[in-house]
Amino acid sequence: MVPMASEVKVETAAYSHDVHPSICHHFTNLVSQLYRLTDCVVRSSLNCTVPFWQQSDLVHSIVYSGHQDFNSSESIMQLVRQNALVLRTLDMALEASDITGLIQDINGGSICYPRLHKLDLTMLSNCTDTQRPTFTGATPFPVLQRLQISDQYPFGDDTPFRDNAATLEFLKINIDAESAVTFNRCRVFTPVSHPKLQCVKIGLMPNLVSEHFDSDVECMQFILDIAPNASVREIMGIDCDQGLSAALPLLHDHARIQVLLLPNTDVNLWDAIALIKSLPVLSDLRTLAPTLGPIPTGITLPKLPVYALSTYGTINERFRCWHLNMKRGGTVRDSARCVLLLALICPSLDFVLPPIARHTAFMSQLSKLIATNGFKQHEPRLQHLLFDRLES
């Protein structure tokens, strides 16, 4: 007997229906003795494994990874509704059609989670315009501090943002054309909203620019304006057809960005230097493999290392990962030269070259360039920064 236990964590295999009935019986008897039960983290399909939840009303944390079994989903929603008044953490994988059950009870009444601090939703199916429900008058999460929604935003209004502007500290969300319209219509993000928001991670769905904005730059401005007072630490999935140079003026005002993923954006060495220099805490950048761009007048290729060090010195000590997407027709040698030059002025630089087919050629060019007159005197530093880290 363990009557003083206050926390139960249950994990089952995907095939939880194979659990022997006697185990369910003994487990139910055990849980019935936990009269101080306050936390229960549940995963997968627990409909037959955890029958005790039908009488539980003190659960503070629920983690549900989703399951195809309809009865399991219904039972989980019942557990959530029963514990709405005491829940502090809710981490659920749901079908789009299940969202209504999270906000309304079976009679259509609004549900409030007055103590919920963390909400993490993963959508298991795509939302269509007709599937995104609205909930007029509902204020389900008034003290929410962390909101994370994977895949599409499932609401047709501002439901998860209502009355928590003063408490929300962390936001991770994907934005498509429909949700962008919703946020504008509901004025979710304004220059004075969310004063405590410290971290914003934004992913952009493929149709956002083509369906809602006139240009990539306009889209980027919209994203950066979401939380002007926050630490916008990660932006992923956006690209600029005009190249990185077009985005530089916007990014200069957001010096707290740590991760910037622009996987299909053209960049030359000098724009990359300008960007990394203007973002002092940037640690990760993804772009197309860089080109050299215009070489300064009077500077030959062998003199570029000396020129870079004398002109820029050390521009960023935190920048460590430059993820390169090789493009068709790109010159591997030029890209390798750019990486070495940037490594000289960013002492923590590492890099990743995703296309395996180009990896051998890229490494070969690095070796050849390091052996040339311009880079040879820096060989110990470059070998350590590039080769050793790649091998680890």
Summary of the structure (lengths in Angstrom):
residues: 392
radius of gyration: 26.0
end to end distance: 48.9
largest distance: 83.6
contacts: 1220
relative contact order: 0.05
helix: 38%
strand: 16%
